[in-house]
Amino acid sequence: MRPRQERFIERAAALIAPLLACASLALAQSAPGAPGTAGDPNQEYPHQLVTVARDGYSISALVTHHANPQAFRHAVAMFPGYPGILKLREADGQYRFELRGNFLVRSRRQWLDEDILVVLIDAPSDEWAGFSQRFRETARYGADIEALVSDLSARYKVADWTFVGTSEGAISAFHAARMNPQRVKRLIQTASVFSSSRNGPGLSAVDLGALPAATLWVHHENDPCPTTSYRDAKDFATRSGKPLLTMRGGGPERGGACEAYTAHGFVGIERDAVRAMLSWIRTGTLPN
């Protein structure tokens, strides 16, 4: 080979090598089950999977807490949006679950302080194929939530529970709170499904008198989803006599109107929304 050709090949290899290294790193980080936390910053915090056996089925929760927790003063139980089915399980030494992009699921680290326990609530295992809105109204669902919360309360020595629902998960949170008033001190309803649809009645026919004394509505002023309009949020807040926290700004948005990365899912203002809700949990008042 001629010296000029050798020098050309050496220079080309020097230019290409860093590009190949970056490509290899990106592939490794995006591969399913790859180690590390690059794909999900929530995984930097300690997690435990808690499963409670019921009569022929089970109900599970994914628990997250601060790396150096103190005695837990507050527990925040989260009910994710449609379809509300996380399919929590452990495989190959890792916890696996669905709905990672959901507002509550992706922002759960923002809730963490040394004295706060964050709990993602799954649908009962025998409801993984459907988990209808009507099922969430049943006494059995209320009993399932009671069994899970009772176990978690004893396991983590925490008694102060706030239930938080988002989108269709607001239906789960409402009925779970309605049927367990002895457990729930507060209810936060974010981007709630107010209107009926082919999925069910939403909150359109609920008895607002059954809301816990401490209830907070949280909604984005520009929520684009037709079943979760800001107009309905203002109406429900007025009729229930409960406060409404209005969020503005955020972005950039992507996906459909009712999906998680729009104003419906508080994209770009997750931390602001969470910090305002935490302030309400701790003090009972809302920041400006």
Number of C-alpha atoms within 10 A of each C-alpha: 5 6 7 8 9 10 11 10 11 10 10 10 11 10 11 10 11 11 11 11 10 11 11 11 11 12 11 15 15 12 10 9 14 13 12 12 12 14 13 11 13 17 14 14 14 13 17 12 16 18 17 18 14 14 5 7 11 17 22 24 25 22 19 23 24 19 13 10 14 12 12 18 16 19 25 25 23 26 30 28 28 21 19 26 22 26 19 22 15 11 9 7 7 11 15 16 14 14 18 15 14 19 24 27 19 16 18 21 20 17 19 20 19 15 16 22 24 24 26 21 27 25 27 21 19 12 17 15 10 12 18 16 21 13 15 19 18 13 12 12 18 19 15 20 26 18 16 20 24 15 15 21 17 10 10 12 13 19 18 16 22 22 25 26 24 28 31 27 27 29 26 33 25 27 23 26 26 20 20 17 14 10 20 23 18 22 27 25 25 30 30 27 27 24 16 13 11 6 12 14 16 24 21 15 10 15 10 16 11 14 19 19 14 16 24 25 22 24 30 25 19 17 22 17 18 14 21 23 21 23 12 18 25 19 12 19 18 12 11 16 14 17 17 21 21 15 19 14 13 16 13 10 17 12 9 12 16 19 20 24 20 24 28 28 28 28 19 16 16 18 16 15 22 19 15 17 24 20 13 18 21 11 10 13 13 17 10 5
